[in-house]
Amino acid sequence: MVTERVVSLFQSLELEKEVQFIPAQVEGRSEPYFILNVLQVIRCIDDARCEEVAYWTPEDGEPELVGKYQKVYGLKVDPARLGDANICRPWGWTGAIIVTERIKLAMDDAGITGTRFREA
């Protein structure tokens, strides 16, 4: 969930092709909120540089997850795999959102809080 300030910032950064904002209502709040939908999923995790990775196997009994990440500790990405992307979710581990330094700095400069950044 993000505020209208985030929407405006991302529009000023011309990220409309990389994200989608879905209007949402938050109970007890009058201001508009949006669900941030990151449109690109990129196979960018650098397994060798991560602290630990594990994949789902057939033995885990979850056939729809076989081959995807079961756990990722110390996430590291391979910048070469990101191409021109400014924001994406890593394939197989979509709980994380990867952003460029440009987006992080713009959010910092705008005073947008509530996000935790880690170098990956």
C-alpha positions as CSV (number, residue, x, y, z in Angstrom):
1,M,0.0,0.0,0.0
2,V,1.3,3.4,-0.9
3,T,0.1,7.0,-0.7
4,E,-0.7,9.5,-3.4
5,R,2.8,11.0,-2.8
6,V,4.4,7.8,-4.0
7,V,2.2,7.7,-7.0
8,S,3.2,11.2,-7.9
9,L,6.9,10.5,-7.4
10,F,6.8,7.4,-9.6
11,Q,5.0,9.4,-12.3
12,S,7.6,12.1,-12.1
13,L,10.3,9.4,-12.6
14,E,8.3,8.1,-15.6
15,L,7.8,4.6,-14.3
16,E,4.3,4.1,-15.6
17,K,5.4,1.1,-17.8
18,E,7.0,-0.6,-14.8
19,V,4.3,-0.2,-12.1
20,Q,0.6,-0.1,-11.8
21,F,-1.3,1.7,-9.0
22,I,-4.6,0.1,-8.0
23,P,-6.9,2.4,-6.0
24,A,-7.7,1.1,-2.5
25,Q,-9.6,2.3,0.5
26,V,-8.3,1.9,4.0
27,E,-10.9,1.7,6.7
28,G,-10.8,4.7,9.0
29,R,-8.7,6.8,6.6
30,S,-10.1,9.4,4.2
31,E,-7.0,10.0,2.0
32,P,-6.5,7.8,-1.1
33,Y,-4.3,4.8,-1.0
34,F,-3.0,2.5,-3.8
35,I,-1.7,-1.0,-4.1
36,L,1.7,-0.9,-5.8
37,N,1.8,-3.6,-8.5
38,V,5.3,-4.1,-9.9
39,L,4.8,-5.3,-13.4
40,Q,8.2,-6.9,-14.1
41,V,9.5,-10.2,-12.7
42,I,13.1,-10.8,-13.6
43,R,15.3,-13.8,-13.0
44,C,18.0,-11.7,-11.3
45,I,19.0,-13.4,-8.0
46,D,22.7,-14.2,-7.8
47,D,22.6,-17.5,-6.0
48,A,26.4,-17.7,-5.6
49,R,26.5,-14.3,-3.7
50,C,23.5,-14.9,-1.5
51,E,24.1,-16.2,2.0
52,E,21.9,-19.3,1.4
53,V,19.3,-20.4,-1.2
54,A,17.2,-23.5,-1.4
55,Y,14.7,-24.6,-4.1
56,W,11.5,-26.5,-3.8
57,T,11.9,-30.1,-4.9
58,P,9.4,-32.8,-5.8
59,E,10.0,-34.4,-2.4
60,D,8.5,-31.3,-0.7
61,G,5.1,-32.2,-2.0
62,E,4.3,-28.9,-3.6
63,P,4.4,-29.6,-7.4
64,E,3.4,-26.1,-8.4
65,L,6.5,-24.7,-6.6
66,V,9.2,-27.2,-7.8
67,G,12.2,-25.2,-9.1
68,K,11.3,-22.0,-7.4
69,Y,13.0,-20.6,-4.4
70,Q,12.0,-22.1,-1.0
71,K,14.3,-19.7,0.9
72,V,16.7,-16.9,0.2
73,Y,18.9,-15.5,2.9
74,G,21.1,-12.5,2.2
75,L,19.5,-11.7,-1.1
76,K,21.9,-10.5,-3.8
77,V,21.0,-9.6,-7.3
78,D,23.1,-9.6,-10.5
79,P,22.8,-6.1,-11.9
80,A,23.6,-7.3,-15.4
81,R,20.4,-9.3,-15.4
82,L,18.3,-6.2,-14.6
83,G,18.8,-4.5,-17.9
84,D,16.9,-1.2,-18.1
85,A,14.5,-2.1,-15.2
86,N,14.2,0.5,-12.5
87,I,11.9,-1.6,-10.4
88,C,11.1,-5.3,-10.4
89,R,10.4,-8.4,-8.4
90,P,12.9,-11.2,-8.5
91,W,11.7,-14.4,-10.2
92,G,10.9,-17.1,-7.7
93,W,11.1,-14.8,-4.7
94,T,8.4,-12.2,-5.4
95,G,8.1,-11.0,-1.8
96,A,11.0,-8.6,-2.4
97,I,11.0,-5.5,-4.6
98,I,14.2,-4.5,-6.3
99,V,14.6,-0.8,-7.0
100,T,17.5,1.2,-8.5
101,E,19.5,3.7,-6.5
102,R,17.7,6.4,-8.5
103,I,14.3,5.4,-7.0
104,K,15.7,5.1,-3.5
105,L,17.3,8.5,-3.6
106,A,14.2,10.1,-5.0
107,M,12.1,8.6,-2.2
108,D,14.7,9.8,0.4
109,D,14.7,13.3,-1.1
110,A,10.9,13.4,-1.1
111,G,10.8,12.3,2.6
112,I,8.8,9.2,1.9
113,T,9.1,6.8,4.8
114,G,7.9,3.4,5.8
115,T,10.2,1.5,3.4
116,R,13.3,-0.5,4.4
117,F,16.1,-0.6,1.9
118,R,18.9,-3.1,1.8
119,E,21.7,-3.2,-0.7
120,A,21.3,-6.3,-2.7
